[in-house]
Amino acid sequence: MRDLVFALEYQPGCNRVADTLADHPDARIRSLSLHATTERLWRVDHATGTPAALEALESALLTADYYADCLATRDCGATQETQVLDHTDDTLVLYSYWERTAACTSVPHIALDHLGDGVMFETRHEGRHYTWRLVHSGNGDVAAFFDELEDAVGDCARMEMLRAADASAVTGEADDGTAGLAPEREAALRAAVEHGYYETPRDVDVGELAAHLDVPRSTLTYRLRRAEEHLAKRHVSREQSADRSSTTL
């Protein structure tokens, strides 16, 4: 089995959910389940955030012109349904389902075409960044998958490759501290250290650092956050391993 992780960074105005998350930086959406056949797609998502963020997300996700994960740039005419399964002050759980038309396409459907049946999907959406983890047999055509995906998203999103590895070597979430940092995240972290972003007080703020690196501020913030998560999880994992080793001595 192969593990494939990549991110789509949506441009403003191209994806209502990405726009809403960009307006509410503390909000997150992760998939609890995601399944697709050649004719259908259905998923359950768990969103967290402030009450205002969740109200805005619910509105975006329930709007008839938004079909979960459909990459069509116009109304594709699909039969779709979205239901709120739970909504509290800090949690929103939704079920989404749609049946394809000839105009419909999505990441899972493109994956089925090029990576074969039995692909498992895991997603995390924050700000304009939509991270996908696909576990597949390894027998498909990954290059053709990315070529078709690039054509489908067009100018609406930029793709960022994060990892391609044996799934047996990866456990947990898309960036769980057991594998190396993606090159873009490592470069962002090194630049932040070299330019004094982590000094107290800071020598440079995130906007200045983003301008120096010639990347959008949201992109740099996302890369630094994921890099920091990686390092924190690796540190805790090492501490736990050391504790277990000392206990067995």
C-alpha positions in Angstrom: 0.0 0.0 0.0 1.1 3.5 -0.8 0.5 6.7 1.2 -0.1 9.9 -0.8 -0.5 13.3 0.9 -1.0 16.6 -0.9 -2.7 19.9 -0.3 -4.9 22.2 -2.5 -4.6 25.9 -1.7 -7.7 27.6 -3.0 -7.7 31.1 -4.4 -10.3 33.6 -3.0 -13.7 33.3 -4.5 -13.2 29.7 -5.8 -14.5 27.7 -2.9 -17.1 28.9 -0.4 -15.9 26.7 2.4 -12.3 27.8 1.9 -13.4 31.4 2.0 -15.3 30.9 5.2 -12.4 29.1 6.9 -10.1 31.9 5.8 -12.4 34.3 7.5 -12.3 32.2 10.7 -8.7 31.1 11.1 -9.4 29.0 14.3 -11.9 26.8 12.6 -11.1 23.3 11.2 -12.9 20.6 9.3 -11.7 17.0 9.2 -13.4 14.0 7.6 -14.8 11.2 9.8 -15.6 9.1 6.7 -15.4 9.6 3.0 -16.5 7.1 0.3 -17.0 7.3 -3.4 -18.1 5.1 -6.2 -18.1 5.9 -9.9 -21.6 7.3 -9.5 -21.8 8.7 -6.0 -19.9 10.4 -3.2 -20.8 10.6 0.5 -19.0 11.8 3.6 -19.3 12.8 7.2 -17.3 15.8 8.5 -16.4 17.1 11.9 -15.9 20.9 12.2 -14.6 22.8 15.2 -14.5 26.5 15.9 -16.2 29.4 17.5 -20.1 29.6 17.4 -19.8 32.3 14.7 -17.4 30.2 12.6 -19.7 27.2 12.8 -22.8 29.2 11.8 -20.9 30.5 8.8 -19.6 27.0 7.9 -23.1 25.5 8.2 -24.5 28.1 5.9 -21.7 27.5 3.3 -22.1 23.7 3.4 -25.9 23.7 3.2 -26.1 26.1 0.3 -27.5 24.4 -2.8 -24.7 25.6 -5.0 -22.0 23.8 -2.9 -21.6 20.1 -3.4 -19.0 18.6 -1.1 -15.8 18.1 -3.0 -17.3 18.7 -6.5 -14.6 20.4 -8.6 -17.0 21.5 -11.4 -16.8 25.3 -12.0 -20.5 25.6 -12.8 -23.7 24.1 -11.5 -23.2 20.4 -12.4 -26.9 19.5 -11.8 -26.1 16.7 -9.3 -28.6 15.4 -6.9 -27.2 16.3 -3.5 -28.2 16.3 0.2 -26.5 17.7 3.2 -27.7 17.2 6.8 -26.6 18.5 10.1 -26.0 15.5 12.5 -24.9 17.6 15.5 -24.4 21.3 16.2 -23.1 22.5 19.6 -21.3 25.7 20.6 -17.9 24.3 19.4 -18.7 21.3 17.1 -20.5 20.8 13.9 -21.0 17.3 12.3 -22.5 17.1 8.8 -23.4 14.3 6.4 -23.1 15.1 2.6 -24.2 12.9 -0.3 -24.4 13.5 -4.1 -25.0 11.6 -7.3 -22.8 12.5 -10.3 -23.7 13.9 -13.6 -21.5 14.1 -16.6 -20.2 17.5 -15.5 -19.2 16.3 -11.9 -15.7 15.5 -10.8 -13.9 15.3 -7.5 -10.6 14.2 -6.0 -12.0 10.8 -5.0 -13.5 10.2 -8.5 -10.3 11.1 -10.2 -8.5 8.8 -7.8 -10.8 6.0 -8.6 -10.1 6.5 -12.3 -6.3 6.4 -11.9 -5.5 4.7 -8.6 -8.1 1.9 -8.7 -10.7 0.7 -6.3 -10.2 0.5 -2.6 -8.6 3.9 -2.1 -9.0 5.3 1.4 -9.4 9.0 2.0 -8.7 11.3 4.9 -9.0 15.1 4.7 -8.3 18.2 6.8 -9.4 21.6 5.8 -8.2 24.8 7.4 -8.0 28.3 5.9 -7.6 28.0 2.2 -5.6 24.8 2.6 -7.3 21.5 1.9 -5.0 18.5 2.8 -5.8 15.1 1.4 -4.3 11.8 2.4 -4.9 8.8 0.1 -3.9 5.3 0.8 -3.9 3.2 -2.4 -2.6 -0.1 -3.7 0.4 1.5 -5.5 -0.5 -0.1 -8.8 -2.2 3.0 -10.3 -0.8 5.9 -12.3 -0.1 8.7 -9.9 1.2 11.0 -12.5 -2.0 10.7 -14.5 -4.0 11.3 -11.3 -2.2 14.6 -10.7 -2.4 15.7 -14.3 -6.2 15.3 -14.3 -6.5 16.9 -10.9 -4.5 19.9 -12.0 -6.7 20.3 -15.1 -9.8 20.0 -12.9 -8.8 22.6 -10.3 -7.4 25.0 -13.0 -6.6 28.4 -11.7 -8.8 27.9 -8.6 -6.2 26.1 -6.5 -2.5 25.4 -6.3 -1.3 21.9 -5.5 1.5 21.2 -3.0 2.9 17.7 -2.7 3.6 16.7 0.9 4.4 13.0 1.0 4.5 9.8 -1.1 5.6 6.8 0.9 4.8 3.2 1.9 1.7 3.3 4.0 3.2 0.7 6.3 5.7 3.3 7.4 3.0 5.9 8.2 0.5 5.9 11.1 -1.9 8.5 12.4 -2.8 11.7 10.7 -1.3 13.3 7.5 1.7 14.7 9.5 2.0 12.7 12.6 5.7 13.1 13.5 7.0 9.8 12.2 8.1 11.0 8.8 10.3 13.8 7.7 9.0 17.3 7.1 7.7 18.2 3.6 10.4 20.3 1.8 8.2 23.4 1.7 7.5 23.2 5.5 11.2 22.6 6.3 12.2 25.6 4.2 9.6 27.8 5.9 10.8 26.7 9.3 14.5 27.3 8.5 13.7 30.8 7.1 11.7 31.6 10.2 14.6 30.7 12.4 17.2 32.4 10.3 15.2 35.7 10.1 14.4 35.8 13.8 10.7 34.9 13.7 11.1 32.8 16.9 13.2 35.4 18.8 11.7 37.4 21.7 10.8 40.0 20.6 10.5 38.9 17.0 12.9 40.4 14.5 10.3 39.8 11.7 6.6 39.1 11.7 4.8 36.6 9.5 3.8 39.1 6.9 7.3 40.4 6.5 8.6 36.8 6.3 6.0 35.9 3.7 7.0 38.8 1.6 10.7 37.8 1.8 9.8 34.3 0.7 7.4 35.5 -1.9 4.5 33.3 -0.7 1.0 34.3 0.5 0.8 35.0 4.2 -1.8 32.3 4.6 0.5 29.8 3.0 3.4 30.6 5.2 1.2 30.5 8.3 -0.1 27.1 7.3 3.4 25.7 6.6 4.8 26.9 9.9 1.8 25.6 11.9 2.2 22.1 10.4 6.0 22.2 10.9 5.5 23.1 14.5 2.9 20.3 14.9 5.4 17.9 13.4 8.2 18.9 15.8 5.9 18.9 18.8 4.5 15.4 18.1 8.0 14.0 17.4 9.3 15.5 20.7 6.4 14.0 22.7 6.8 10.6 21.0 10.5 10.5 21.8 9.8 11.4 25.5 7.2 8.7 25.7 9.6 6.2 24.2 12.3 7.2 26.6 9.9 6.8 29.5 8.8 3.3 28.4 12.5 2.3 28.0 13.4 3.5 31.5 10.4 1.6 32.9 11.5 -1.7 31.4 15.1 -1.4 32.7 
